[in-house]
Amino acid sequence: MYVDEYVIAGLLIVALTIGFFGGVYRFIKNDIAKHEGDSQA
């Protein structure tokens, strides 16, 4: 496989993007679980 700094930078951006959205998903999931018993006003 042809690997130079552009390929490495692209893979790094993809990995960081997946990590970012994974963190957002975990935060939302934990927040929903934390407020599960709350009643609607």
PDB file of all heavy atoms in Angstrom:
ATOM      1  N   MET A   1       0.849  -1.191   0.000  1.00  0.00           N
ATOM      2  CA  MET A   1       0.000   0.000   0.000  1.00  0.00           C
ATOM      3  C   MET A   1       0.885   1.241   0.000  1.00  0.00           C
ATOM      4  O   MET A   1       1.891   1.310   0.687  1.00  0.00           O
ATOM      5  CB  MET A   1      -0.895  -0.008   1.241  1.00  0.00           C
ATOM      6  CG  MET A   1      -1.842   1.170   1.332  1.00  0.00           C
ATOM      7  SD  MET A   1      -2.862   1.051   2.816  1.00  0.00           S
ATOM      8  CE  MET A   1      -3.569   2.673   2.819  1.00  0.00           C
ATOM      9  N   TYR A   2       0.469   2.227  -0.793  1.00  0.00           N
ATOM     10  CA  TYR A   2       1.207   3.480  -0.890  1.00  0.00           C
ATOM     11  C   TYR A   2       0.922   4.331   0.340  1.00  0.00           C
ATOM     12  O   TYR A   2      -0.203   4.744   0.577  1.00  0.00           O
ATOM     13  CB  TYR A   2       0.786   4.209  -2.167  1.00  0.00           C
ATOM     14  CG  TYR A   2       1.480   5.519  -2.377  1.00  0.00           C
ATOM     15  CD1 TYR A   2       2.829   5.562  -2.723  1.00  0.00           C
ATOM     16  CD2 TYR A   2       0.783   6.711  -2.240  1.00  0.00           C
ATOM     17  CE1 TYR A   2       3.470   6.762  -2.923  1.00  0.00           C
ATOM     18  CE2 TYR A   2       1.413   7.914  -2.452  1.00  0.00           C
ATOM     19  CZ  TYR A   2       2.753   7.945  -2.788  1.00  0.00           C
ATOM     20  OH  TYR A   2       3.388   9.135  -2.990  1.00  0.00           O
ATOM     21  N   VAL A   3       1.958   4.573   1.160  1.00  0.00           N
ATOM     22  CA  VAL A   3       1.771   5.319   2.412  1.00  0.00           C
ATOM     23  C   VAL A   3       2.696   6.529   2.411  1.00  0.00           C
ATOM     24  O   VAL A   3       3.908   6.396   2.285  1.00  0.00           O
ATOM     25  CB  VAL A   3       2.071   4.430   3.638  1.00  0.00           C
ATOM     26  CG1 VAL A   3       1.953   5.233   4.920  1.00  0.00           C
ATOM     27  CG2 VAL A   3       1.132   3.237   3.674  1.00  0.00           C
ATOM     28  N   ASP A   4       2.082   7.720   2.494  1.00  0.00           N
ATOM     29  CA  ASP A   4       2.855   8.932   2.709  1.00  0.00           C
ATOM     30  C   ASP A   4       2.132   9.767   3.772  1.00  0.00           C
ATOM     31  O   ASP A   4       1.192   9.284   4.408  1.00  0.00           O
ATOM     32  CB  ASP A   4       3.075   9.715   1.414  1.00  0.00           C
ATOM     33  CG  ASP A   4       1.772  10.172   0.777  1.00  0.00           C
ATOM     34  OD1 ASP A   4       0.692   9.846   1.311  1.00  0.00           O
ATOM     35  OD2 ASP A   4       1.826  10.857  -0.265  1.00  0.00           O
ATOM     36  N   GLU A   5       2.581  11.005   3.956  1.00  0.00           N
ATOM     37  CA  GLU A   5       1.991  11.782   5.052  1.00  0.00           C
ATOM     38  C   GLU A   5       0.513  12.085   4.835  1.00  0.00           C
ATOM     39  O   GLU A   5      -0.234  12.257   5.791  1.00  0.00           O
ATOM     40  CB  GLU A   5       2.759  13.084   5.276  1.00  0.00           C
ATOM     41  CG  GLU A   5       2.681  14.044   4.111  1.00  0.00           C
ATOM     42  CD  GLU A   5       3.961  14.119   3.296  1.00  0.00           C
ATOM     43  OE1 GLU A   5       4.757  13.162   3.343  1.00  0.00           O
ATOM     44  OE2 GLU A   5       4.140  15.146   2.628  1.00  0.00           O
ATOM     45  N   TYR A   6       0.059  12.121   3.586  1.00  0.00           N
ATOM     46  CA  TYR A   6      -1.357  12.400   3.319  1.00  0.00           C
ATOM     47  C   TYR A   6      -2.238  11.215   3.714  1.00  0.00           C
ATOM     48  O   TYR A   6      -3.333  11.409   4.241  1.00  0.00           O
ATOM     49  CB  TYR A   6      -1.556  12.757   1.847  1.00  0.00           C
ATOM     50  CG  TYR A   6      -0.776  13.978   1.447  1.00  0.00           C
ATOM     51  CD1 TYR A   6       0.362  13.862   0.645  1.00  0.00           C
ATOM     52  CD2 TYR A   6      -1.142  15.241   1.908  1.00  0.00           C
ATOM     53  CE1 TYR A   6       1.097  14.976   0.292  1.00  0.00           C
ATOM     54  CE2 TYR A   6      -0.418  16.359   1.567  1.00  0.00           C
ATOM     55  CZ  TYR A   6       0.708  16.233   0.748  1.00  0.00           C
ATOM     56  OH  TYR A   6       1.438  17.334   0.424  1.00  0.00           O
ATOM     57  N   VAL A   7      -1.771  10.002   3.445  1.00  0.00           N
ATOM     58  CA  VAL A   7      -2.528   8.820   3.845  1.00  0.00           C
ATOM     59  C   VAL A   7      -2.579   8.723   5.368  1.00  0.00           C
ATOM     60  O   VAL A   7      -3.640   8.464   5.950  1.00  0.00           O
ATOM     61  CB  VAL A   7      -1.893   7.546   3.235  1.00  0.00           C
ATOM     62  CG1 VAL A   7      -2.606   6.298   3.743  1.00  0.00           C
ATOM     63  CG2 VAL A   7      -1.938   7.607   1.714  1.00  0.00           C
ATOM     64  N   ILE A   8      -1.459   8.963   6.019  1.00  0.00           N
ATOM     65  CA  ILE A   8      -1.416   8.920   7.485  1.00  0.00           C
ATOM     66  C   ILE A   8      -2.326   9.995   8.076  1.00  0.00           C
ATOM     67  O   ILE A   8      -3.088   9.733   9.011  1.00  0.00           O
ATOM     68  CB  ILE A   8       0.035   9.080   7.984  1.00  0.00           C
ATOM     69  CG1 ILE A   8       0.871   7.862   7.560  1.00  0.00           C
ATOM     70  CG2 ILE A   8       0.073   9.244   9.499  1.00  0.00           C
ATOM     71  CD1 ILE A   8       2.349   8.022   7.775  1.00  0.00           C
ATOM     72  N   ALA A   9      -2.285  11.208   7.521  1.00  0.00           N
ATOM     73  CA  ALA A   9      -3.141  12.284   8.020  1.00  0.00           C
ATOM     74  C   ALA A   9      -4.614  11.933   7.809  1.00  0.00           C
ATOM     75  O   ALA A   9      -5.445  12.186   8.684  1.00  0.00           O
ATOM     76  CB  ALA A   9      -2.800  13.592   7.307  1.00  0.00           C
ATOM     77  N   GLY A  10      -4.962  11.341   6.683  1.00  0.00           N
ATOM     78  CA  GLY A  10      -6.345  10.948   6.425  1.00  0.00           C
ATOM     79  C   GLY A  10      -6.828   9.898   7.405  1.00  0.00           C
ATOM     80  O   GLY A  10      -7.934   9.996   7.930  1.00  0.00           O
ATOM     81  N   LEU A  11      -6.011   8.886   7.651  1.00  0.00           N
ATOM     82  CA  LEU A  11      -6.388   7.858   8.616  1.00  0.00           C
ATOM     83  C   LEU A  11      -6.513   8.438  10.022  1.00  0.00           C
ATOM     84  O   LEU A  11      -7.408   8.055  10.780  1.00  0.00           O
ATOM     85  CB  LEU A  11      -5.350   6.723   8.604  1.00  0.00           C
ATOM     86  CG  LEU A  11      -5.290   5.898   7.319  1.00  0.00           C
ATOM     87  CD1 LEU A  11      -4.144   4.899   7.397  1.00  0.00           C
ATOM     88  CD2 LEU A  11      -6.606   5.186   7.058  1.00  0.00           C
ATOM     89  N   LEU A  12      -5.633   9.384  10.360  1.00  0.00           N
ATOM     90  CA  LEU A  12      -5.705  10.026  11.673  1.00  0.00           C
ATOM     91  C   LEU A  12      -6.993  10.834  11.809  1.00  0.00           C
ATOM     92  O   LEU A  12      -7.660  10.779  12.844  1.00  0.00           O
ATOM     93  CB  LEU A  12      -4.482  10.926  11.857  1.00  0.00           C
ATOM     94  CG  LEU A  12      -4.343  11.600  13.225  1.00  0.00           C
ATOM     95  CD1 LEU A  12      -4.169  10.536  14.315  1.00  0.00           C
ATOM     96  CD2 LEU A  12      -3.155  12.536  13.212  1.00  0.00           C
ATOM     97  N   ILE A  13      -7.385  11.550  10.764  1.00  0.00           N
ATOM     98  CA  ILE A  13      -8.620  12.331  10.803  1.00  0.00           C
ATOM     99  C   ILE A  13      -9.825  11.401  10.939  1.00  0.00           C
ATOM    100  O   ILE A  13     -10.746  11.668  11.717  1.00  0.00           O
ATOM    101  CB  ILE A  13      -8.736  13.212   9.544  1.00  0.00           C
ATOM    102  CG1 ILE A  13      -7.717  14.350   9.635  1.00  0.00           C
ATOM    103  CG2 ILE A  13     -10.146  13.749   9.380  1.00  0.00           C
ATOM    104  CD1 ILE A  13      -7.582  15.149   8.363  1.00  0.00           C
ATOM    105  N   VAL A  14      -9.830  10.296  10.214  1.00  0.00           N
ATOM    106  CA  VAL A  14     -10.933   9.332  10.324  1.00  0.00           C
ATOM    107  C   VAL A  14     -11.002   8.773  11.741  1.00  0.00           C
ATOM    108  O   VAL A  14     -12.082   8.689  12.332  1.00  0.00           O
ATOM    109  CB  VAL A  14     -10.764   8.201   9.281  1.00  0.00           C
ATOM    110  CG1 VAL A  14     -11.756   7.072   9.549  1.00  0.00           C
ATOM    111  CG2 VAL A  14     -10.963   8.752   7.868  1.00  0.00           C
ATOM    112  N   ALA A  15      -9.862   8.408  12.316  1.00  0.00           N
ATOM    113  CA  ALA A  15      -9.838   7.854  13.667  1.00  0.00           C
ATOM    114  C   ALA A  15     -10.322   8.874  14.694  1.00  0.00           C
ATOM    115  O   ALA A  15     -11.108   8.541  15.589  1.00  0.00           O
ATOM    116  CB  ALA A  15      -8.421   7.381  14.012  1.00  0.00           C
ATOM    117  N   LEU A  16      -9.887  10.126  14.562  1.00  0.00           N
ATOM    118  CA  LEU A  16     -10.327  11.159  15.500  1.00  0.00           C
ATOM    119  C   LEU A  16     -11.815  11.441  15.355  1.00  0.00           C
ATOM    120  O   LEU A  16     -12.504  11.682  16.348  1.00  0.00           O
ATOM    121  CB  LEU A  16      -9.519  12.436  15.277  1.00  0.00           C
ATOM    122  CG  LEU A  16      -8.066  12.384  15.730  1.00  0.00           C
ATOM    123  CD1 LEU A  16      -7.330  13.661  15.312  1.00  0.00           C
ATOM    124  CD2 LEU A  16      -7.960  12.190  17.223  1.00  0.00           C
ATOM    125  N   THR A  17     -12.324  11.411  14.119  1.00  0.00           N
ATOM    126  CA  THR A  17     -13.756  11.642  13.901  1.00  0.00           C
ATOM    127  C   THR A  17     -14.583  10.534  14.535  1.00  0.00           C
ATOM    128  O   THR A  17     -15.583  10.798  15.216  1.00  0.00           O
ATOM    129  CB  THR A  17     -14.055  11.718  12.391  1.00  0.00           C
ATOM    130  OG1 THR A  17     -13.242  12.745  11.819  1.00  0.00           O
ATOM    131  CG2 THR A  17     -15.516  12.027  12.140  1.00  0.00           C
ATOM    132  N   ILE A  18     -14.171   9.281  14.345  1.00  0.00           N
ATOM    133  CA  ILE A  18     -14.880   8.155  14.958  1.00  0.00           C
ATOM    134  C   ILE A  18     -14.811   8.264  16.480  1.00  0.00           C
ATOM    135  O   ILE A  18     -15.804   8.037  17.175  1.00  0.00           O
ATOM    136  CB  ILE A  18     -14.291   6.819  14.458  1.00  0.00           C
ATOM    137  CG1 ILE A  18     -14.639   6.621  12.983  1.00  0.00           C
ATOM    138  CG2 ILE A  18     -14.810   5.650  15.297  1.00  0.00           C
ATOM    139  CD1 ILE A  18     -13.931   5.440  12.343  1.00  0.00           C
ATOM    140  N   GLY A  19     -13.661   8.629  17.001  1.00  0.00           N
ATOM    141  CA  GLY A  19     -13.520   8.796  18.445  1.00  0.00           C
ATOM    142  C   GLY A  19     -14.401   9.906  18.982  1.00  0.00           C
ATOM    143  O   GLY A  19     -15.015   9.769  20.041  1.00  0.00           O
ATOM    144  N   PHE A  20     -14.479  11.021  18.248  1.00  0.00           N
ATOM    145  CA  PHE A  20     -15.308  12.144  18.691  1.00  0.00           C
ATOM    146  C   PHE A  20     -16.779  11.752  18.747  1.00  0.00           C
ATOM    147  O   PHE A  20     -17.460  11.966  19.748  1.00  0.00           O
ATOM    148  CB  PHE A  20     -15.111  13.327  17.745  1.00  0.00           C
ATOM    149  CG  PHE A  20     -16.045  14.472  18.029  1.00  0.00           C
ATOM    150  CD1 PHE A  20     -15.818  15.311  19.102  1.00  0.00           C
ATOM    151  CD2 PHE A  20     -17.129  14.692  17.205  1.00  0.00           C
ATOM    152  CE1 PHE A  20     -16.685  16.364  19.361  1.00  0.00           C
ATOM    153  CE2 PHE A  20     -18.005  15.744  17.458  1.00  0.00           C
ATOM    154  CZ  PHE A  20     -17.776  16.586  18.542  1.00  0.00           C
ATOM    155  N   PHE A  21     -17.288  11.144  17.656  1.00  0.00           N
ATOM    156  CA  PHE A  21     -18.696  10.772  17.638  1.00  0.00           C
ATOM    157  C   PHE A  21     -18.989   9.636  18.615  1.00  0.00           C
ATOM    158  O   PHE A  21     -20.089   9.558  19.163  1.00  0.00           O
ATOM    159  CB  PHE A  21     -19.142  10.412  16.216  1.00  0.00           C
ATOM    160  CG  PHE A  21     -19.343  11.625  15.359  1.00  0.00           C
ATOM    161  CD1 PHE A  21     -18.507  11.888  14.290  1.00  0.00           C
ATOM    162  CD2 PHE A  21     -20.365  12.509  15.636  1.00  0.00           C
ATOM    163  CE1 PHE A  21     -18.687  13.013  13.508  1.00  0.00           C
ATOM    164  CE2 PHE A  21     -20.566  13.640  14.852  1.00  0.00           C
ATOM    165  CZ  PHE A  21     -19.712  13.892  13.782  1.00  0.00           C
ATOM    166  N   GLY A  22     -18.008   8.758  18.857  1.00  0.00           N
ATOM    167  CA  GLY A  22     -18.168   7.740  19.885  1.00  0.00           C
ATOM    168  C   GLY A  22     -18.296   8.359  21.266  1.00  0.00           C
ATOM    169  O   GLY A  22     -19.104   7.917  22.082  1.00  0.00           O
ATOM    170  N   GLY A  23     -17.524   9.409  21.540  1.00  0.00           N
ATOM    171  CA  GLY A  23     -17.628  10.101  22.815  1.00  0.00           C
ATOM    172  C   GLY A  23     -18.959  10.811  22.968  1.00  0.00           C
ATOM    173  O   GLY A  23     -19.565  10.794  24.047  1.00  0.00           O
ATOM    174  N   VAL A  24     -19.445  11.440  21.900  1.00  0.00           N
ATOM    175  CA  VAL A  24     -20.753  12.098  21.939  1.00  0.00           C
ATOM    176  C   VAL A  24     -21.847  11.066  22.195  1.00  0.00           C
ATOM    177  O   VAL A  24     -22.751  11.284  23.000  1.00  0.00           O
ATOM    178  CB  VAL A  24     -21.015  12.870  20.623  1.00  0.00           C
ATOM    179  CG1 VAL A  24     -22.460  13.353  20.557  1.00  0.00           C
ATOM    180  CG2 VAL A  24     -20.058  14.044  20.504  1.00  0.00           C
ATOM    181  N   TYR A  25     -21.753   9.913  21.522  1.00  0.00           N
ATOM    182  CA  TYR A  25     -22.741   8.842  21.716  1.00  0.00           C
ATOM    183  C   TYR A  25     -22.753   8.364  23.168  1.00  0.00           C
ATOM    184  O   TYR A  25     -23.807   8.200  23.766  1.00  0.00           O
ATOM    185  CB  TYR A  25     -22.422   7.692  20.761  1.00  0.00           C
ATOM    186  CG  TYR A  25     -23.227   6.442  21.026  1.00  0.00           C
ATOM    187  CD1 TYR A  25     -24.555   6.354  20.633  1.00  0.00           C
ATOM    188  CD2 TYR A  25     -22.652   5.346  21.674  1.00  0.00           C
ATOM    189  CE1 TYR A  25     -25.307   5.212  20.879  1.00  0.00           C
ATOM    190  CE2 TYR A  25     -23.377   4.200  21.927  1.00  0.00           C
ATOM    191  CZ  TYR A  25     -24.703   4.140  21.528  1.00  0.00           C
ATOM    192  OH  TYR A  25     -25.433   3.011  21.775  1.00  0.00           O
ATOM    193  N   ARG A  26     -21.552   8.147  23.736  1.00  0.00           N
ATOM    194  CA  ARG A  26     -21.474   7.697  25.128  1.00  0.00           C
ATOM    195  C   ARG A  26     -22.048   8.736  26.074  1.00  0.00           C
ATOM    196  O   ARG A  26     -22.727   8.409  27.038  1.00  0.00           O
ATOM    197  CB  ARG A  26     -20.017   7.396  25.510  1.00  0.00           C
ATOM    198  CG  ARG A  26     -19.638   5.958  25.205  1.00  0.00           C
ATOM    199  CD  ARG A  26     -18.280   5.532  25.758  1.00  0.00           C
ATOM    200  NE  ARG A  26     -17.763   6.371  26.803  1.00  0.00           N
ATOM    201  CZ  ARG A  26     -16.513   6.815  26.870  1.00  0.00           C
ATOM    202  NH1 ARG A  26     -15.668   6.519  25.922  1.00  0.00           N
ATOM    203  NH2 ARG A  26     -16.118   7.559  27.872  1.00  0.00           N
ATOM    204  N   PHE A  27     -21.747  10.028  25.832  1.00  0.00           N
ATOM    205  CA  PHE A  27     -22.264  11.092  26.692  1.00  0.00           C
ATOM    206  C   PHE A  27     -23.788  11.126  26.656  1.00  0.00           C
ATOM    207  O   PHE A  27     -24.440  11.205  27.700  1.00  0.00           O
ATOM    208  CB  PHE A  27     -21.690  12.439  26.244  1.00  0.00           C
ATOM    209  CG  PHE A  27     -22.326  13.606  26.957  1.00  0.00           C
ATOM    210  CD1 PHE A  27     -21.938  13.916  28.249  1.00  0.00           C
ATOM    211  CD2 PHE A  27     -23.295  14.370  26.335  1.00  0.00           C
ATOM    212  CE1 PHE A  27     -22.522  14.992  28.915  1.00  0.00           C
ATOM    213  CE2 PHE A  27     -23.888  15.435  26.988  1.00  0.00           C
ATOM    214  CZ  PHE A  27     -23.495  15.750  28.284  1.00  0.00           C
ATOM    215  N   ILE A  28     -24.372  11.039  25.461  1.00  0.00           N
ATOM    216  CA  ILE A  28     -25.832  11.072  25.337  1.00  0.00           C
ATOM    217  C   ILE A  28     -26.449   9.849  25.998  1.00  0.00           C
ATOM    218  O   ILE A  28     -27.455   9.942  26.710  1.00  0.00           O
ATOM    219  CB  ILE A  28     -26.241  11.174  23.854  1.00  0.00           C
ATOM    220  CG1 ILE A  28     -25.831  12.542  23.303  1.00  0.00           C
ATOM    221  CG2 ILE A  28     -27.736  10.943  23.680  1.00  0.00           C
ATOM    222  CD1 ILE A  28     -26.034  12.688  21.817  1.00  0.00           C
ATOM    223  N   LYS A  29     -25.846   8.683  25.794  1.00  0.00           N
ATOM    224  CA  LYS A  29     -26.371   7.451  26.393  1.00  0.00           C
ATOM    225  C   LYS A  29     -26.344   7.532  27.917  1.00  0.00           C
ATOM    226  O   LYS A  29     -27.315   7.167  28.581  1.00  0.00           O
ATOM    227  CB  LYS A  29     -25.542   6.266  25.888  1.00  0.00           C
ATOM    228  CG  LYS A  29     -26.144   4.924  26.204  1.00  0.00           C
ATOM    229  CD  LYS A  29     -25.356   3.823  25.528  1.00  0.00           C
ATOM    230  CE  LYS A  29     -25.904   2.475  25.938  1.00  0.00           C
ATOM    231  NZ  LYS A  29     -25.114   1.374  25.425  1.00  0.00           N
ATOM    232  N   ASN A  30     -25.235   8.018  28.481  1.00  0.00           N
ATOM    233  CA  ASN A  30     -25.141   8.158  29.936  1.00  0.00           C
ATOM    234  C   ASN A  30     -26.115   9.201  30.456  1.00  0.00           C
ATOM    235  O   ASN A  30     -26.693   9.038  31.535  1.00  0.00           O
ATOM    236  CB  ASN A  30     -23.711   8.536  30.342  1.00  0.00           C
ATOM    237  CG  ASN A  30     -22.754   7.376  30.173  1.00  0.00           C
ATOM    238  OD1 ASN A  30     -23.167   6.231  30.097  1.00  0.00           O
ATOM    239  ND2 ASN A  30     -21.470   7.687  30.109  1.00  0.00           N
ATOM    240  N   ASP A  31     -26.314  10.288  29.716  1.00  0.00           N
ATOM    241  CA  ASP A  31     -27.223  11.340  30.147  1.00  0.00           C
ATOM    242  C   ASP A  31     -28.668  10.843  30.141  1.00  0.00           C
ATOM    243  O   ASP A  31     -29.431  11.142  31.056  1.00  0.00           O
ATOM    244  CB  ASP A  31     -27.075  12.558  29.238  1.00  0.00           C
ATOM    245  CG  ASP A  31     -27.706  13.797  29.836  1.00  0.00           C
ATOM    246  OD1 ASP A  31     -27.358  14.125  30.985  1.00  0.00           O
ATOM    247  OD2 ASP A  31     -28.548  14.411  29.161  1.00  0.00           O
ATOM    248  N   ILE A  32     -29.039  10.073  29.130  1.00  0.00           N
ATOM    249  CA  ILE A  32     -30.392   9.506  29.078  1.00  0.00           C
ATOM    250  C   ILE A  32     -30.590   8.550  30.252  1.00  0.00           C
ATOM    251  O   ILE A  32     -31.630   8.569  30.914  1.00  0.00           O
ATOM    252  CB  ILE A  32     -30.629   8.799  27.730  1.00  0.00           C
ATOM    253  CG1 ILE A  32     -30.746   9.839  26.610  1.00  0.00           C
ATOM    254  CG2 ILE A  32     -31.891   7.927  27.780  1.00  0.00           C
ATOM    255  CD1 ILE A  32     -30.781   9.233  25.223  1.00  0.00           C
ATOM    256  N   ALA A  33     -29.599   7.722  30.542  1.00  0.00           N
ATOM    257  CA  ALA A  33     -29.718   6.778  31.655  1.00  0.00           C
ATOM    258  C   ALA A  33     -29.806   7.509  32.996  1.00  0.00           C
ATOM    259  O   ALA A  33     -30.521   7.079  33.892  1.00  0.00           O
ATOM    260  CB  ALA A  33     -28.524   5.829  31.656  1.00  0.00           C
ATOM    261  N   LYS A  34     -29.097   8.637  33.117  1.00  0.00           N
ATOM    262  CA  LYS A  34     -29.094   9.386  34.362  1.00  0.00           C
ATOM    263  C   LYS A  34     -30.469  10.034  34.622  1.00  0.00           C
ATOM    264  O   LYS A  34     -30.896  10.147  35.748  1.00  0.00           O
ATOM    265  CB  LYS A  34     -28.011  10.457  34.310  1.00  0.00           C
ATOM    266  CG  LYS A  34     -27.773  11.098  35.652  1.00  0.00           C
ATOM    267  CD  LYS A  34     -26.674  12.162  35.693  1.00  0.00           C
ATOM    268  CE  LYS A  34     -25.961  12.447  34.408  1.00  0.00           C
ATOM    269  NZ  LYS A  34     -25.002  13.540  34.536  1.00  0.00           N
ATOM    270  N   HIS A  35     -31.141  10.464  33.548  1.00  0.00           N
ATOM    271  CA  HIS A  35     -32.425  11.167  33.683  1.00  0.00           C
ATOM    272  C   HIS A  35     -33.607  10.283  33.353  1.00  0.00           C
ATOM    273  O   HIS A  35     -34.682  10.779  33.038  1.00  0.00           O
ATOM    274  CB  HIS A  35     -32.426  12.396  32.765  1.00  0.00           C
ATOM    275  CG  HIS A  35     -31.402  13.419  33.148  1.00  0.00           C
ATOM    276  ND1 HIS A  35     -31.496  14.209  34.276  1.00  0.00           N
ATOM    277  CD2 HIS A  35     -30.231  13.757  32.569  1.00  0.00           C
ATOM    278  CE1 HIS A  35     -30.441  14.999  34.344  1.00  0.00           C
ATOM    279  NE2 HIS A  35     -29.644  14.737  33.327  1.00  0.00           N
ATOM    280  N   GLU A  36     -33.414   8.974  33.460  1.00  0.00           N
ATOM    281  CA  GLU A  36     -34.464   8.031  33.072  1.00  0.00           C
ATOM    282  C   GLU A  36     -35.716   8.190  33.932  1.00  0.00           C
ATOM    283  O   GLU A  36     -36.830   8.102  33.429  1.00  0.00           O
ATOM    284  CB  GLU A  36     -33.927   6.598  33.188  1.00  0.00           C
ATOM    285  CG  GLU A  36     -34.687   5.586  32.377  1.00  0.00           C
ATOM    286  CD  GLU A  36     -33.951   4.263  32.372  1.00  0.00           C
ATOM    287  OE1 GLU A  36     -33.919   3.612  33.432  1.00  0.00           O
ATOM    288  OE2 GLU A  36     -33.406   3.891  31.330  1.00  0.00           O
ATOM    289  N   GLY A  37     -35.552   8.464  35.237  1.00  0.00           N
ATOM    290  CA  GLY A  37     -36.689   8.543  36.131  1.00  0.00           C
ATOM    291  C   GLY A  37     -37.356   9.910  36.174  1.00  0.00           C
ATOM    292  O   GLY A  37     -38.370  10.073  36.851  1.00  0.00           O
ATOM    293  N   ASP A  38     -36.801  10.889  35.460  1.00  0.00           N
ATOM    294  CA  ASP A  38     -37.381  12.222  35.493  1.00  0.00           C
ATOM    295  C   ASP A  38     -38.754  12.236  34.819  1.00  0.00           C
ATOM    296  O   ASP A  38     -38.982  11.550  33.833  1.00  0.00           O
ATOM    297  CB  ASP A  38     -36.465  13.234  34.778  1.00  0.00           C
ATOM    298  CG  ASP A  38     -35.154  13.444  35.531  1.00  0.00           C
ATOM    299  OD1 ASP A  38     -35.031  12.884  36.635  1.00  0.00           O
ATOM    300  OD2 ASP A  38     -34.288  14.135  35.011  1.00  0.00           O
ATOM    301  N   SER A  39     -39.642  13.077  35.350  1.00  0.00           N
ATOM    302  CA  SER A  39     -40.978  13.194  34.751  1.00  0.00           C
ATOM    303  C   SER A  39     -41.023  14.433  33.872  1.00  0.00           C
ATOM    304  O   SER A  39     -40.317  15.403  34.110  1.00  0.00           O
ATOM    305  CB  SER A  39     -42.043  13.290  35.835  1.00  0.00           C
ATOM    306  OG  SER A  39     -41.811  14.434  36.627  1.00  0.00           O
ATOM    307  N   GLN A  40     -41.871  14.383  32.853  1.00  0.00           N
ATOM    308  CA  GLN A  40     -42.028  15.523  31.964  1.00  0.00           C
ATOM    309  C   GLN A  40     -42.816  16.611  32.677  1.00  0.00           C
ATOM    310  O   GLN A  40     -43.770  16.348  33.380  1.00  0.00           O
ATOM    311  CB  GLN A  40     -42.781  15.102  30.690  1.00  0.00           C
ATOM    312  CG  GLN A  40     -41.977  14.173  29.792  1.00  0.00           C
ATOM    313  CD  GLN A  40     -40.891  14.924  29.023  1.00  0.00           C
ATOM    314  OE1 GLN A  40     -40.982  16.107  28.818  1.00  0.00           O
ATOM    315  NE2 GLN A  40     -39.858  14.201  28.616  1.00  0.00           N
ATOM    316  N   ALA A  41     -42.426  17.867  32.477  1.00  0.00           N
ATOM    317  CA  ALA A  41     -43.101  18.986  33.159  1.00  0.00           C
ATOM    318  C   ALA A  41     -44.412  19.334  32.485  1.00  0.00           C
ATOM    319  O   ALA A  41     -44.557  19.324  31.325  1.00  0.00           O
ATOM    320  CB  ALA A  41     -42.196  20.204  33.167  1.00  0.00           C
TER     321      ALA A  41
END
